[in-house]
Amino acid sequence: MLSAKEIQDLKRTNTSIDRSLTRERVKELWKSAASNEKQEILTLSGLKSPTIYRVYQQGTISPAIAISMAQVMNISPQFLTGESDERGECTSENIKSYSKKNRLVKRKQKTKRSYGNTPRTIVLSEEQQKQHAPHGSLGGIDQDNLLIPDLSDDNWEILFKSMLLKARANREARACLDKIKSMLLL
């Protein structure tokens, strides 16, 4: 049998073979379940009761719901998805075959992105500096070596959007943004 952590780590896709059968079977089992069984199903799956009620309406069932209901109610997960017409029992072999058939892989855990601390150096020629900088200077920025942090494209986009928002409310930020735009347009 799977633990709550293992069940909650399963990917969240629809594994229903026959939506109408899934809808009927889950509704019947949920209504006949005692309140402590319902609570155990919700605890194992890590979901809230509206998710179970959504199964009634749509007939789609995730592996977390199917396996947690199967374990608590002692029926086969294949019965819930409409793959089998026999109630069966919840055994580790049933869960393994269900997992193998549906290619249940653990959900990818969110990993922290590391923002590279390695700056890149961009050297501007004097001609480029004069052409793009107002009045021939970059306003106190070291003109020989510009250090630009190594960020992903998404992070650059977020950075520029935040700068645009700040520039709407602040004149200094607007001037700084104009200088950055001129440097990027080299």
C-alpha positions as CSV (number, residue, x, y, z in Angstrom):
1,M,0.0,0.0,0.0
2,L,1.1,3.5,-0.7
3,S,1.7,6.2,2.0
4,A,0.0,9.6,1.9
5,K,3.2,11.2,0.7
6,E,3.6,8.8,-2.2
7,I,-0.1,9.2,-3.2
8,Q,0.2,13.0,-3.1
9,D,3.3,12.9,-5.3
10,L,1.6,11.2,-8.1
11,K,0.9,13.2,-11.3
12,R,-2.6,14.7,-11.5
13,T,-4.0,13.4,-14.8
14,N,-7.3,11.8,-15.6
15,T,-7.1,8.0,-15.6
16,S,-10.8,7.3,-16.1
17,I,-11.5,4.8,-18.9
18,D,-15.3,5.3,-18.9
19,R,-16.4,8.6,-17.4
20,S,-20.0,7.6,-16.8
21,L,-19.0,4.5,-14.9
22,T,-16.4,6.4,-12.9
23,R,-19.0,9.1,-12.1
24,E,-21.6,6.5,-10.9
25,R,-19.1,4.3,-8.9
26,V,-17.4,7.2,-7.1
27,K,-20.7,8.7,-6.2
28,E,-22.1,5.5,-4.9
29,L,-18.9,4.7,-2.8
30,W,-18.6,8.3,-1.5
31,K,-22.2,8.4,-0.3
32,S,-21.9,5.0,1.4
33,A,-18.6,5.8,3.1
34,A,-18.6,6.7,6.8
35,S,-17.4,10.1,7.7
36,N,-14.1,8.8,9.1
37,E,-13.5,6.9,5.8
38,K,-14.2,10.1,3.8
39,Q,-11.7,12.0,6.0
40,E,-9.1,9.3,5.6
41,I,-9.5,9.4,1.8
42,L,-9.1,13.2,1.8
43,T,-6.1,13.0,4.1
44,L,-4.4,10.3,1.9
45,S,-5.0,12.1,-1.3
46,G,-4.2,15.6,0.1
47,L,-7.3,17.0,-1.6
48,K,-10.5,18.7,-0.5
49,S,-14.0,17.4,-0.7
50,P,-15.0,19.6,-3.7
51,T,-12.5,17.7,-5.8
52,I,-14.5,14.5,-5.1
53,Y,-17.7,16.2,-6.0
54,R,-16.1,17.3,-9.3
55,V,-15.6,13.6,-10.1
56,Y,-19.4,13.3,-9.8
57,Q,-19.9,16.0,-12.4
58,Q,-17.1,15.3,-14.9
59,G,-16.3,11.7,-14.4
60,T,-12.6,12.3,-14.4
61,I,-10.5,10.8,-11.6
62,S,-6.9,11.4,-10.7
63,P,-4.6,8.6,-9.5
64,A,-4.5,10.2,-6.0
65,I,-8.3,9.9,-5.6
66,A,-8.4,6.5,-7.2
67,I,-5.7,4.9,-5.1
68,S,-6.7,6.6,-1.8
69,M,-10.4,5.5,-2.3
70,A,-9.2,2.0,-3.3
71,Q,-7.1,1.7,-0.2
72,V,-9.6,3.0,2.3
73,M,-12.7,1.3,0.7
74,N,-10.7,-1.9,-0.1
75,I,-11.7,-2.1,-3.8
76,S,-9.5,-2.2,-6.9
77,P,-8.6,1.2,-8.5
78,Q,-9.4,-0.4,-11.9
79,F,-13.0,-0.7,-10.8
80,L,-13.2,3.1,-10.1
81,T,-11.8,4.0,-13.5
82,G,-14.2,1.8,-15.4
83,E,-11.4,-0.5,-16.6
84,S,-12.9,-3.5,-14.7
85,D,-16.4,-4.5,-13.7
86,E,-15.2,-6.5,-10.7
87,R,-14.9,-4.7,-7.4
88,G,-12.0,-6.8,-6.4
89,E,-9.8,-5.9,-3.5
90,C,-7.1,-3.4,-3.1
91,T,-3.8,-5.2,-3.1
92,S,-0.3,-4.0,-3.8
93,E,-0.4,-6.0,-7.1
94,N,-3.5,-4.1,-8.2
95,I,-1.9,-0.8,-7.4
96,K,1.3,-1.8,-9.2
97,S,-0.6,-2.9,-12.3
98,Y,-2.7,0.3,-12.2
99,S,0.4,2.4,-11.9
100,K,2.2,0.6,-14.6
101,K,-0.7,0.8,-17.0
102,N,-1.3,4.5,-16.5
103,R,2.4,5.3,-16.4
104,L,2.1,7.1,-13.1
105,V,5.2,9.0,-12.5
106,K,5.9,11.2,-9.5
107,R,5.2,14.8,-10.0
108,K,8.3,16.9,-10.5
109,Q,9.2,18.8,-7.4
110,K,9.7,22.5,-7.7
111,T,13.3,23.2,-7.5
112,K,14.8,26.4,-6.6
113,R,16.4,28.2,-9.5
114,S,19.9,29.3,-9.0
115,Y,20.6,32.7,-10.3
116,G,24.1,32.8,-11.6
117,N,26.4,35.1,-9.8
118,T,28.8,35.1,-12.6
119,P,28.6,38.5,-14.3
120,R,29.3,38.9,-18.0
121,T,31.5,41.7,-19.1
122,I,30.4,43.8,-22.0
123,V,32.9,46.3,-23.4
124,L,31.6,49.2,-25.4
125,S,33.7,51.0,-27.9
126,E,33.9,54.8,-27.5
127,E,31.9,55.3,-30.7
128,Q,29.1,53.1,-29.4
129,Q,29.1,54.9,-26.1
130,K,28.8,58.3,-27.7
131,Q,26.2,57.2,-30.2
132,H,23.8,55.7,-27.5
133,A,24.6,57.5,-24.3
134,P,23.1,61.0,-23.8
135,H,25.7,63.7,-23.8
136,G,28.5,61.2,-24.2
137,S,28.2,59.5,-20.8
138,L,26.4,56.7,-19.2
139,G,25.5,58.7,-16.1
140,G,28.0,57.4,-13.5
141,I,28.2,53.9,-14.9
142,D,31.6,52.4,-15.4
143,Q,31.9,52.7,-19.1
144,D,34.8,50.3,-19.6
145,N,33.3,47.2,-18.1
146,L,29.6,46.8,-17.7
147,L,28.7,43.9,-15.4
148,I,25.5,42.1,-16.3
149,P,24.3,39.2,-14.1
150,D,23.7,35.9,-15.8
151,L,19.9,35.4,-15.5
152,S,17.4,33.2,-17.4
153,D,15.1,34.7,-20.0
154,D,12.1,34.5,-17.7
155,N,14.0,36.4,-14.9
156,W,15.1,39.1,-17.4
157,E,11.5,39.5,-18.5
158,I,10.4,39.8,-14.9
159,L,13.1,42.3,-14.2
160,F,12.2,44.5,-17.1
161,K,8.5,44.4,-16.3
162,S,9.2,45.5,-12.8
163,M,11.4,48.3,-14.1
164,L,8.6,49.4,-16.4
165,L,6.2,49.6,-13.5
166,K,8.6,51.5,-11.4
167,A,9.4,53.9,-14.3
168,R,5.7,54.8,-14.5
169,A,5.7,56.2,-11.0
170,N,9.2,57.6,-10.7
171,R,11.2,60.0,-12.9
172,E,14.6,58.7,-11.7
173,A,13.5,55.2,-12.6
174,R,12.3,56.3,-16.0
175,A,15.7,58.0,-16.7
176,C,17.5,54.8,-15.5
177,L,15.3,52.7,-17.8
178,D,16.0,54.9,-20.8
179,K,19.8,54.5,-20.2
180,I,19.4,50.7,-20.0
181,K,17.3,50.7,-23.2
182,S,20.0,52.7,-25.0
183,M,22.7,50.3,-23.8
184,L,20.6,47.3,-25.0
185,L,20.0,48.8,-28.4
186,L,23.8,48.7,-29.2
